[in-house]
Amino acid sequence: MLSISNKYFMRFFVIFALSLVLAACGGRSKDSDFFQEEVAAKKPKVNNQTVLDRNWRRNLGPKIGTGDAIISPALLGDFLYAASTNGRVEKIEAGSGKQVWEARFKKETITAGVGVGGGLVLFATDQGKVYALNQTSGEVSWQVSLSSEILASPVIDGDVVVARTGDGKVYGLASYDGEVLWTISRQLPRLTLRGDSRPLMVGGAVFTGFADGTLAAVEAGNGRALWDFPISFPRGTSEIDRLADVDTDPLLVGNHIYISSYQEVTHALNIQEQRIDWSVDVSSFNPLSYDAAYLYISDKSGVVHQIDRTNGNKVWSQDGLRLREVGAPISVGPYVVVSDGDSGVYVIEKRSGNFVGRHRLGAKSIVGEAIVEGDNIFFTDSDGDLQSIQVTPKS
């Protein structure tokens, strides 16, 4: 029996295996045609109409390989909080990139973070430890050891911190000292993608996607089950065919939670009325993005979609990066920005769905989820750097 904590199946390995088994697969730079001949993914031709301005770039630690860790920065007020795999955590001025404080944990390998709230900065490790640092000083407020490796950022709301481990467990921890308040457990399938959905806390409830294809809701205070909703149903005869992981983070916008699975669909769940308002046949393991009217999804084949949030209709689908290692879409102003896994950043015009820019990233890819604040995009890259960039029209 394989589990997330000991199998070390990286996402790119699973997707590569899929490309050998399925006719239409995603995420890699090669595919096979009907006669089993390899077809290389081509770079699209782009009429560059945009400029990428790098505000600042700050190295945090070593390079981050595919499947090593899922680390994203967090923004609160005027400050960013970021971590690296080698045990380094920093508070940084968002405007200048200057360090406010640094905390080092030389014996730890950080695999998830950063969560911020309630005066705490949260991160987790490959050994199942959750750390809470004082937001002002960077000193350790508490730490707790859980059951296995953690690949989803801990989150906090009020008096409760929620963390999930790779063995299918979700923990509610007291925010003041890390005491375990409750635990829920879910049996894992034999084969899953490496990665976990980050819990979402809202209105006294915790929403979490699982590798068995369900989205579960529990009470934040005591872990009491509220409901389970099937997002994806395992189908097929092989273990790869039956992958049904819900690895995308539940995205809350207004009264809706948007959630996607690896094999099936994306749903708009009306949490007020506890029903599905619409579903669309687009699946993903990347974080979702949105604006006032639309949802943006990069699917497992590398196609980027604009979805009408009112009814789930596809407005456009940009397949110019199909079969490339496309990262999560970043919605910023009139553009959608994606990395292609080959040191490039592509800019898509929201109105038309056409490429209007390609720029050098300075690293292979963007890691985790980017933060958008005004015109600024903050993200961690695969070189272990924290970057602040802007995309503007070419004058």
N, C-alpha and C positions, 0 to 999 in steps of 0.2 A: 504494500500500500504506500503510495507516494503522498507526501504532504508538502505544503509550500515551504515549511521550515527546513526540509532536508533534500528536496529534489533539485534545486538550483536550475530549473528550466527557465531560461531567459526568454523574453518575449520574441526576440528576433529568431530564436531557435524554433519556437512553436510555429511562427509564421513561415519560416523556411520549410519546415516539414509540411505545412499546409500547401505550399507551392508545388511540392512533389506529388501530393495526393489529389488535390482539387484542381479543377480546370480554371477556376477564377479564384485567385488568392490575393492577399494583400500584404503591404508593409515592406516588401523586399525589392531589390533592384533587378531581379530576374524572375521570369515566369516561363512556363512551357506552353507551346502551342499544341494543336491537335496531333502533330507528328512528333511530339516530345522534343522539339528543338527549342533551345533556350532563346528567349527574346529579351534583350536588354531594355531597361526603362530609359527613355530618351528625355533629355532636358528640353523643356519647351522654349521656343523662341519668344523673347519678350522685348517689346518696344518700351524702353525704360522711361517712364514718365514721373518717377519719384526719386527722392533723395533720402538716404539713411544717414542721420546724424547721430553719432555716438556721444552722449553727454559725458559719460565716464564709464570706466571698466575697472573692477577691483578683483584681484585674485584672492580666493578664499582657501583653496586647497588643491589636491591632486585631481587629475582627470576622472570623469565619471563615465564608466562604460555602460553599455546597454544592459539593464537588469541589475546593476550594482546597487542603486538606490533611487528613491523617488523623493527628491528634495526640492522644495519650492520656497522662495522667500515670502515673508509676510510684511504687510505695510499697515502701520497704525499711526495716524497723525502724520508727522513730518519725518518719521523714522522707519527704516527697513530693518528686519531681523532675518538673518540668513545663517546657514550652516554648511559645513563641508563634511565629506565622508571621513576625514582624518581627525574628527573630534573638535573642530573649531566652530565657535558660534560668535556672531558679531551683531552689534547694533550700529547702524550706519545712517548718517544723514542722507535722506533721499535726494535732496537737491544737489549736494556736492559730492557724495560718495565717500565722505570722510568718516573714519571710525570714531564711534563714541566710546564703546567698550568692547573687549574681547574676552571670551572664556575658552579655555582649552581643556580637552579631556583626552589626553594622549593615548590612553589604553582603550578608548571606545571607537567603534566604527558606526558613525551616524548613518542611518538608512531611511529616516523619515522625519519630516518637519518642514517648515517651522509653524507652530501654532502660537497665537498671541491673544491674550485677553485676561481680564481680572488681575492685572499687574504681573502676569507670568509670561515667560517665554518657554515653549514646550518643544521637545524633540525626543526621538527614540532611536534605539540601536539594534544591531543585528543579534544581540544577546537578549533582547526583550526588555531592556530597561527603558523607563520613561523618566526624563529629567524635567524639572520645573525650575527655571532661573528667575531671579528677581528682575523685573523689566527695567528698573532704574539702574541697578548696580551690576547685574550679570552674575551675582552670587547664587549658589545653589540653594533653593528654598526647600526642595525635597527630591528624592528619587525613589523609584519602586521597581522591583524586578517582576516581570510577568512571564507567561509560559513559553513564548518563542519569539523569533524574529518579528520585527514590526516594520511594515512597508507603507503604512498610511499615517499621515500626520495626526498626532493627537489634537483634539479640539476641546474648547472650553466654553461653557455657558453658565454663568452664575457660580454655584458652589460645586459644580460637577465637571470633571475632565473625563472625556471618553477616549479610549485607546483600543485598537483592535490588533490582534496578533495573527501571524500567518497560519496558525493551526485552527482557525475558524472561530476564535473566541473574541468577544467584545467585553471590555471592562469599563465600569463606572468607578471613577476615583474621586475622592474628596479633594477639592482644589486647594485646601489649606495644608494638607499633609500627605496626600497621595494614598491614603487608606483605601483599600478595595471595598466599595460599597455593594457592588453586585457584579455578576458575571453571567453572560449568556454564551452558549456554544452551538455551533452548527457543524454537522459532519461534512467533510470535504469530498468532492468527487476524486476519482483515482488520478486524474490529470487536470491541472488548472494552469492558467497563465500566472507568471510571476508578477504579483502586484495585487493590491487591495484597494477597494473603494474607501475614500475618506468619509468618515461619518459626518452627517449633517445634523446639527442641533437647532431646533426652532420650536417655540411654543411649548416648552417642557417635554418635547419628544426627541428621540434620536432615530434618524433614518440611516440604514446601512444596507448596501448591496453585498450579496454573497456570491461565492463561486458556484452555488447550485442554481443560480439564475433567479433568485428572489430578492426583493427589496423588503426589509423588515422595519417595523416601527416599534419602539419600546419607550416606556416612560423614563425620562432622564434621571429622576430621583431614586428609583428603585429597580429599574430594569424589567418591570412587568410588561409582558408582551401586549401590544395593542393590535397589530395585524401583520400579516405577511401578504405580499402581492407578487405573483409570478411575472417576472419580466421576460424570461426566456425559458424555453423548454428544450432540454437535451434531445437531439434527434440523431438518427444514424446508427451505424453498427460499430464504428471504430471510436476509440477514445478521443481522437482529434475531432471527428465529426460531432461529438457530443459536448464539446466545450461550450459552456453557457455562462461563463464568468460575467458578473456585473462589476467591472473594474473602474468604470467612470464614476467620478464623484457626483452624488446627487446635486443638481443645480436648482436652487430655489429662486424663482422670480415671481413676485406677487403671490398668488394663491396656487401656483403650479410648481411641482417638482419635475424637472426634466431628467430622465435617466435612460442610459443606453446599455445594451449588452453586447458581448463579442459576436454572437452568431445570429441574432434575431433582429430586433427593432429598437427604435427610440420611442418612448412614451411620454406624454404630457399628463401627469397625474394631478388632478384637482384635489388638494389635500383638505379643502374646506368641505367638499361634498363627497370625498373619498371615492372617486371614480376616475376612469381614464377618459379624458376629453378627446384625444386623438393619438394615433400611432402612425409611424412612418417606417418603411423598410430600409432603414439606414442603421448599421451597427458600428460600434466603435469601442476602443479601450482608452481613448484619449479624453482629457477633460473637454467639456463643451463650453461654448462661448455664446454671447448674446448681445443684442442691442434692444432698442425700444420696440422693434417690430419683428425681429428675426432671431432664429437660432442658427449657430454655425457649428458644423460637425465635420471632422476629418475621419472618414471611415477606414476600416481595416485594409482597404485596397489602395489608400492614398488619395481618394477622391474627396474634394471639399464641397460641402453642400450648404446652401442657404435655405432654411426652412421657415415658412410663415408660422409664427407662434400662435396665431389665432386658430388655425385649422390643420397644421401639419403638412401643408402642400409644399412640394419642392419648387422653389423659385428658379434656381439654377444649380447645376452640378458641374464643377470645374475638374475635369479628369486629366489635365495636363501633367499632373505629378503622380499619376497612377503607377503603382508598383515601386514607388520610392518610399523611403522611411519618413513619411510626413508626420510632423508633430501636431500638437493641439493648435486649433485656430485661435488667433488673437484678434479680437474685435476692437479696433481703435479708430474713432472718427469715421471717415468714408471708406476705410480699408479693412481687409482681413489679412493678417500676416501669418505665414506658416514657415517653419524650417523644413528642409527636405532631406536631412540626414547626411548631406554631402557638402557641408559648409556654406550652404546657400539659404537666404531668406527671400521668399517670394511674397509679393504684394498683389492682392486681388482687389479690384474695385467692387465695392458692394453693389452698386447700381447695375452693373453689367455682368459681373462674374468673370470679367477678363483680367488677365495679368497686366499690371501696369508697372511692375518693378521686379528686379532681381538684384540682390546685393550680397556681398560677402559677409558672413556672420562673424568670422574670426575664430570659429570653433565648429566642430562637426554638426552639432545640433543644440536645440534648447531642451533643457531637462525639466521635467515637472510642469508646473503651471505658471504662466506669466501673470504679472499684475499690471493693470492699466490704470493710470491716474492722470486724467486730463489727456494730454498728448504724449505722455511719457509711458514707455513700456519697460518694466523691470523684470529680469529673469536670470536664472542660473544657467550657464551653458556647460557643455560636456568637457570643457577644459578646466572646470572648477572655478570659473570666474562669475562674478555678479556684474551684470551690465545694465545700463540705462540708455535707451535709444529713443529716437523720434523718427517717424516717417512723414515726410512732407512732399507736396507737389513740386516738381521741377519747375523753376522759374524760367 
